[in-house]
Amino acid sequence: MINLVKNELTKIFHKKTLYIILIVAIGFMILNIVMTKYFESSVSNYYGQEDLSYYNEVLNQLDKNDPYYKETYTSIKTQLETAKLNQKYNYDTWQWKVVNENSDKYIYPMIEAEGTEKYEKAKKDFDTFAQRLENGDWKSFVQAELNDVKNQIEEIEKQEYTAIGISKDIQLIEPNIRKQVLEMRLEKDIPYGNDNKNFIIEQWEQSKRDIANYKETEKTKALTYEEKISKQNAEALLSLCEYHLKNNLDEDISLADYNQRWNLATEADSSLINVFTDFGLFITIAIVVIAGTIISEEFNKGTIKLLLVRPYKRAKILIAKFIACIVVLFLAYIVTVILQLIMGGITNGFGNYIGKAMIYNYKTNAVEEISTIKYLIISGIAILPQYILIMTLAFSFSVIFVNSPLAIALPLLGMMGAEIINELAYHYEKAKFLRFFVTPNWKLDIYLFGKLPEFEPISLTFSITICVIYFVIMIATSIFIFKRKEIKNI
């Protein structure tokens, strides 16, 4: 058996197609690096000179004294003045953020008041606003917003009557969460901005809001399965954000979404964690090409006769070929990880690999530290059934049809159609029978760390059972047909 497998691997590694796929994969990774670097370096200011020219051109075509165009004129002029003010600041400064979030509070009223007695006051308010930006006192903006939010909370609590159908608890959700965010900024000294810390705070705020809304919903009715999944995701996101803020993690430790399982890691470690998602297409193509040609080419070239005259049973020969395909799959795993390790190091710096990530464990409802290698092994094993099954399908078609293009094309088309099948199974009651199909079950990573699967009726045991059944059927069919293949006319 070992000699047979070695012989098959020798044939495989003499295939030029395998090296073409490798070169394309490397090219794609390099392109990804170039595009990432280009877009990261090109964002200096959201507004460019072309924006100012465009706004001026539009304004020249509008008559500000015409009541019909008054609102449009005011809106465009506000955008122009906002852009002019933002020209002073880079995109990643807190001033840039404050200008855009307060344009309707200071700039719009000034433009709207042009030519009226209210203009002087509005202009004075705007000048004070602009001076505060120049002074760099971001905390005054936070404190001012915090005071407004506190007043809003007091007004709601003093109300004797609430809006129809809306309780005070619901009305207080938004201002109370906003209050916590502003107090957090002051406590942890986090100015407004577009950096990683602000992204963490924004995600914390959104997840806090989502959880509060789901809790209110639960008071009146049971959550749907999709709502349970969304609530679980929000709880995970909230815990990871709080972990990041509590431990004051370095700016390089960012929040990343690995297939809807949020984690905290450096950009370099995230690139490794995501490797099987980002470059799984190349693994799929490699194994499908090998498995789809390993039998059919032997028949088409007539070399199958030389193989079958050897003192081995046909089943043993076929199994040796399949084992060789499995070896190629594992080598594809290893090569992809090594390439991403190198490319990620070039992109993000090899020193940024810290070799770990913080993940949310849905079973324990806690944030846990896990090594990047361990994560890779776990996630690699979890998606292995998908690769094995698609490879087995190509292998079976190669035996059944003895046609390489067909054996390659059909599995790849099946992969593309899998998403449609899964969407039908997830969202349509009448399509629930599709849970017995292999595609909603072959990615076991949906169960990692106790996360709820997207499709309610399925479970880990159910999915493994379905995958095994399909695998056995395909292998048994391949052996049955191969043992009865007529070769005398080949």
C-alpha positions in Angstrom: 0.0 0.0 0.0 2.8 2.4 0.9 4.5 1.9 -2.4 1.3 2.5 -4.3 0.7 5.7 -2.4 4.3 6.9 -3.1 3.9 6.1 -6.8 0.7 8.1 -6.9 2.3 11.1 -5.1 5.2 11.0 -7.6 2.7 11.3 -10.4 0.8 14.1 -8.7 3.9 16.2 -8.0 4.9 15.9 -11.7 1.6 17.7 -12.6 2.3 21.3 -13.9 -1.3 22.3 -13.0 -0.5 22.0 -9.3 2.4 24.5 -9.6 0.3 26.8 -11.7 -2.3 26.9 -8.9 0.5 27.6 -6.3 1.9 30.5 -8.4 -1.6 32.0 -8.8 -2.2 31.7 -5.0 1.1 33.5 -4.3 0.2 36.2 -6.9 -3.2 36.6 -5.2 -1.6 37.0 -1.8 0.9 39.6 -3.1 -2.0 41.5 -4.8 -3.9 41.4 -1.5 -0.8 43.0 0.2 -0.4 45.7 -2.4 -4.1 46.6 -2.4 -4.2 46.6 1.4 -1.1 48.9 1.6 -2.5 51.2 -1.1 -5.9 51.7 0.5 -4.4 52.1 4.0 -1.9 54.8 2.8 -4.4 56.6 0.5 -6.8 57.6 3.3 -5.5 60.9 4.6 -8.6 63.1 4.4 -12.1 62.1 3.4 -12.6 65.4 1.5 -10.4 66.3 -1.5 -10.2 69.4 -3.7 -12.5 67.8 -6.2 -15.2 67.7 -3.5 -14.8 71.4 -2.8 -15.0 72.2 -6.5 -18.1 70.1 -6.9 -19.9 71.8 -4.0 -19.0 75.2 -5.4 -20.2 74.3 -8.8 -23.5 73.1 -7.5 -23.9 76.2 -5.4 -23.3 78.5 -8.4 -26.3 76.9 -10.1 -28.6 77.6 -7.1 -30.4 80.8 -6.2 -30.2 81.0 -2.4 -33.0 83.6 -2.4 -35.4 81.3 -4.2 -37.5 79.6 -1.4 -37.8 76.5 -3.6 -34.0 75.9 -3.6 -33.4 77.3 -0.1 -33.2 73.9 1.7 -31.0 72.4 -1.0 -28.7 75.4 -1.0 -28.3 75.3 2.8 -27.6 71.5 2.7 -24.9 71.8 0.0 -23.3 74.9 1.6 -23.2 73.0 4.9 -21.3 70.2 3.2 -18.9 72.7 1.6 -18.2 74.4 4.9 -17.8 71.1 6.6 -15.3 70.0 4.0 -13.4 73.3 4.3 -13.1 72.9 8.1 -12.1 69.2 7.7 -9.3 70.2 5.3 -7.4 71.4 8.5 -7.4 67.9 10.0 -6.4 64.4 9.0 -9.0 61.6 8.9 -7.6 59.9 12.0 -7.8 63.0 14.3 -10.6 63.5 16.8 -11.3 66.9 15.3 -12.3 65.3 12.0 -14.8 63.1 13.8 -16.3 66.0 15.8 -16.7 68.2 12.8 -18.7 65.7 10.9 -20.8 64.7 13.9 -21.6 68.4 14.8 -22.1 69.9 11.4 -25.9 70.0 11.8 -25.5 71.6 15.2 -23.1 74.5 14.3 -22.6 74.7 10.6 -26.2 74.1 9.3 -27.8 76.7 11.6 -25.2 79.4 10.6 -25.9 78.8 6.8 -29.6 78.7 7.4 -29.5 82.0 9.3 -27.6 83.9 6.5 -29.3 87.3 5.9 -31.4 87.2 9.1 -30.9 88.6 12.5 -30.1 85.2 13.9 -26.9 85.0 11.8 -24.6 86.8 14.3 -25.4 84.4 17.1 -25.1 81.4 14.9 -21.8 82.7 13.5 -20.5 83.3 17.0 -21.5 79.7 18.1 -19.7 78.4 15.0 -16.5 80.4 15.7 -16.5 79.2 19.3 -16.9 75.6 18.0 -14.0 76.1 15.6 -11.8 77.7 18.3 -12.4 74.7 20.6 -11.3 72.4 17.8 -8.1 74.5 17.4 -7.4 74.4 21.1 -7.5 70.6 21.1 -9.8 70.3 24.0 -11.7 67.1 23.1 -12.9 66.5 26.7 -15.0 69.7 26.6 -17.0 68.2 23.7 -17.4 64.9 25.6 -18.5 66.7 28.8 -20.9 68.9 26.8 -22.5 65.9 25.2 -22.6 64.1 28.5 -24.4 67.0 30.1 -27.0 66.9 27.3 -27.5 63.2 27.8 -27.9 63.5 31.5 -30.5 66.3 31.0 -32.3 64.0 28.6 -32.4 61.2 31.1 -33.7 63.5 33.8 -36.5 64.8 31.5 -37.6 61.2 30.7 -37.6 60.2 34.3 -39.7 63.2 35.3 -42.4 62.5 32.7 -45.7 61.5 34.2 -46.9 60.1 30.9 -45.0 58.3 28.2 -45.6 58.0 24.5 -48.2 55.4 23.6 -46.8 52.0 23.6 -43.3 53.1 24.7 -42.3 52.6 28.3 -39.8 54.7 30.2 -37.4 51.8 30.3 -37.4 51.6 26.5 -36.9 55.4 26.2 -34.0 55.3 28.6 -32.1 52.5 26.8 -30.4 54.8 24.2 -29.5 57.7 26.5 -28.2 55.4 29.3 -26.0 53.5 26.9 -24.7 56.8 25.5 -24.0 58.1 29.0 -21.9 55.0 29.7 -19.9 55.5 26.5 -19.2 59.2 27.3 -18.2 58.4 30.9 -15.9 55.6 29.5 -14.2 58.1 27.2 -13.4 60.4 30.1 -12.4 57.6 32.5 -10.1 55.9 30.0 -8.9 59.0 28.2 -10.2 58.0 24.8 -10.9 61.0 22.4 -13.2 60.8 19.5 -11.6 59.4 16.3 -11.5 56.7 13.6 -8.8 54.5 15.3 -9.0 51.0 16.7 -10.0 52.2 20.2 -13.0 54.1 18.8 -14.0 51.1 16.7 -14.0 49.0 19.9 -16.2 51.6 21.7 -18.6 51.8 18.8 -19.0 48.0 18.7 -19.5 48.0 22.5 -22.2 50.6 22.2 -24.0 48.8 19.4 -23.8 45.4 21.1 -25.0 46.9 24.4 -28.0 48.5 22.5 -28.8 45.2 20.7 -28.8 43.2 24.0 -31.0 45.7 25.7 -33.5 45.6 22.9 -33.6 41.8 22.9 -34.1 41.8 26.6 -37.1 44.1 26.2 -38.5 41.8 23.5 -38.1 38.8 25.8 -40.5 40.5 28.3 -43.4 40.2 25.9 -42.5 37.2 23.6 -40.0 34.4 23.0 -37.1 35.3 20.7 -37.0 33.6 17.3 -34.0 31.4 16.6 -32.4 34.0 14.4 -32.9 36.6 17.2 -31.2 34.1 19.6 -28.2 33.9 17.3 -28.0 37.7 17.0 -28.3 38.1 20.8 -25.5 35.5 21.2 -23.3 37.4 18.8 -24.0 40.7 20.5 -23.1 39.1 23.9 -19.8 37.8 22.5 -19.0 41.2 20.9 -19.8 43.0 24.1 -17.5 40.7 26.2 -14.6 41.0 23.9 -14.9 44.8 23.7 -15.0 45.0 27.5 -12.0 42.7 27.7 -10.1 45.0 25.3 -11.0 48.2 27.2 -10.5 46.7 30.7 -7.1 45.3 29.9 -6.1 48.4 27.9 -4.8 46.2 25.1 -2.3 47.6 22.6 -3.7 49.4 19.6 -2.4 46.6 17.4 -4.8 44.2 19.1 -7.9 44.7 17.0 -11.4 43.2 16.9 -11.7 40.8 14.0 -14.6 38.7 12.7 -13.6 35.2 11.9 -16.7 33.7 10.2 -19.0 35.6 12.7 -16.9 34.5 15.7 -15.4 37.7 17.0 -11.9 37.6 18.4 -9.1 40.0 19.6 -5.8 39.6 17.9 -3.1 41.5 16.1 -3.5 42.0 12.3 -0.7 39.5 11.7 -2.3 36.8 13.9 -5.8 37.5 12.4 -4.4 36.9 9.0 -3.3 33.4 10.1 -6.6 32.8 11.9 -8.5 33.6 8.7 -6.2 31.8 6.3 -8.6 28.9 5.6 -11.4 31.3 4.9 -9.4 33.8 2.9 -7.6 31.3 0.7 -9.8 28.2 1.0 -10.6 28.7 -2.7 -7.1 27.7 -3.7 -7.1 24.7 -1.5 -10.5 23.6 -3.0 -9.2 24.1 -6.6 -6.0 22.2 -5.9 -7.7 19.1 -4.4 -10.5 19.1 -7.0 -8.1 19.2 -9.9 -6.0 16.4 -8.4 -8.9 14.2 -7.3 -10.8 14.9 -10.6 -8.0 13.7 -12.8 -6.3 11.0 -10.8 -8.5 8.2 -12.3 -9.8 9.7 -15.5 -6.3 10.6 -16.8 -5.1 7.0 -16.3 -8.0 5.7 -18.5 -7.6 8.5 -21.1 -3.9 7.9 -21.5 -4.2 4.1 -21.3 -1.8 3.9 -18.3 -4.4 2.2 -16.2 -3.5 -1.1 -17.9 0.0 -0.9 -16.5 -1.4 -0.3 -13.1 -4.0 -3.0 -13.1 -1.6 -5.7 -14.3 0.3 -5.3 -11.0 -0.5 -7.8 -8.2 -2.9 -5.5 -6.4 -6.6 -5.7 -6.1 -8.5 -2.9 -7.8 -10.0 -1.7 -4.5 -6.5 -1.4 -3.0 -5.3 0.6 -6.0 -8.3 3.0 -5.7 -7.8 3.5 -2.0 -4.1 4.2 -2.5 -5.1 6.9 -5.0 -7.6 8.4 -2.5 -5.0 8.4 0.3 -2.6 10.3 -2.1 -5.4 12.9 -2.5 -5.7 13.2 1.3 -1.9 13.7 1.5 -2.2 16.5 -1.0 -5.0 18.1 1.0 -2.9 18.2 4.1 0.1 19.6 2.2 -2.2 22.3 0.7 -3.1 23.2 4.3 0.5 23.4 5.3 1.6 25.4 2.3 -1.2 27.9 2.6 -0.4 28.5 6.3 3.3 29.0 5.5 2.6 31.3 2.6 0.2 33.4 4.7 2.7 33.4 7.6 5.3 35.0 5.2 2.9 37.3 3.5 1.3 38.4 6.7 4.7 39.1 8.2 5.6 41.2 5.1 2.4 43.1 5.4 2.1 43.6 9.1 5.6 43.0 10.3 6.9 39.7 11.7 7.3 41.3 15.1 3.5 41.7 15.3 3.0 38.0 15.6 2.2 37.4 19.2 1.0 33.9 18.7 -2.3 34.2 20.4 -5.8 35.5 20.2 -8.7 36.2 22.6 -11.9 34.4 21.7 -15.3 34.3 23.3 -16.3 30.9 24.5 -20.1 30.6 24.1 -20.2 27.6 26.5 -18.6 29.4 29.4 -19.8 32.9 28.4 -16.2 34.2 29.0 -13.3 35.6 27.0 -10.5 33.0 26.8 -6.9 33.2 25.4 -6.0 30.7 22.8 -2.7 30.2 20.9 -2.8 31.0 17.1 -1.5 27.5 16.4 -4.2 25.8 18.5 -6.8 28.0 16.8 -5.5 27.0 13.4 -5.5 23.3 14.2 -9.1 23.5 15.6 -10.5 25.5 12.8 -8.6 23.4 10.2 -10.0 20.2 11.6 -13.5 21.8 11.8 -13.6 22.6 8.0 -11.8 19.4 7.0 -15.1 17.6 6.2 -16.0 20.1 3.6 -12.7 19.7 1.7 -12.7 15.9 2.1 -16.3 15.7 0.8 -15.8 18.0 -2.2 -12.6 16.1 -3.0 -14.4 12.7 -2.7 -17.1 14.0 -5.0 -14.5 14.9 -7.6 -12.8 11.6 -7.1 -16.1 9.7 -7.6 -16.9 11.6 -10.7 -13.5 10.8 -12.1 -14.2 7.1 -11.6 -17.8 7.2 -12.8 -17.5 9.5 -15.9 -13.8 9.0 -16.7 -13.9 12.6 -17.9 -11.5 15.0 -16.2 -13.2 18.3 -17.2 -16.5 17.0 -16.0 -15.0 15.6 -12.7 -13.5 19.0 -12.0 -16.3 21.3 -13.1 -19.3 19.6 -11.4 -17.8 19.7 -7.8 -16.8 23.4 -8.3 -20.3 24.2 -9.5 -21.6 22.3 -6.5 -19.5 24.5 -4.3 -21.0 27.6 -5.9 -24.5 26.3 -5.5 -24.0 25.3 -1.9 -24.6 28.8 -0.6 -28.0 28.9 -2.4 -28.9 25.6 -0.9 -27.8 26.7 2.6 -29.7 30.0 2.3 -32.9 28.1 1.4 -32.4 25.7 4.3 -31.8 28.5 6.8 -34.6 30.9 5.8 -37.5 28.9 4.3 -39.7 26.6 6.3 -40.7 24.6 3.3 -37.0 23.9 2.5 -36.2 22.5 6.0 -35.7 19.0 4.3 -32.5 20.4 2.9 -31.0 19.9 6.4 -30.4 16.3 5.3 -28.3 17.6 2.4 -24.5 17.7 2.9 -23.8 21.4 2.4 -25.5 22.8 5.5 -23.6 20.3 7.5 -20.1 20.0 6.1 -18.6 23.1 7.8 -18.3 22.0 11.4 -16.6 25.3 12.4 -20.2 26.7 12.9 -20.1 24.8 16.2 -16.8 26.0 17.5 -16.7 27.3 21.1 -20.3 26.5 21.7 -21.8 28.9 19.1 -25.4 28.2 18.0 -25.5 26.9 14.4 -27.3 29.1 11.9 -29.9 26.3 11.2 -32.0 25.4 14.3 -32.7 21.6 13.7 -29.1 20.6 13.2 -26.5 19.7 15.8 -22.9 18.6 15.8 -23.8 14.9 16.0 -26.4 15.3 13.2 -23.9 17.1 10.9 -21.1 14.5 11.5 -23.6 11.7 10.8 -24.7 13.3 7.5 -21.1 13.9 6.4 -20.2 10.3 7.2 -23.2 8.9 5.3 -22.4 11.0 2.2 -18.7 10.0 2.3 -19.4 6.3 2.6 -21.9 6.4 -0.2 -19.4 8.2 -2.6 -16.5 5.9 -1.7 -18.6 2.7 -1.9 -20.0 3.8 -5.3 -16.5 4.6 -6.5 -15.1 1.2 -5.5 -18.1 -0.7 -6.9 -17.8 1.0 -10.3 -14.0 0.9 -10.5 -14.0 -2.9 -9.8 -16.3 -3.4 -12.7 -14.7 -1.0 -15.2 -14.1 -2.5 -18.6 -10.6 -1.7 -19.8 -9.9 -4.0 -22.7 -10.7 -1.3 -25.3 -8.6 1.3 -23.6 
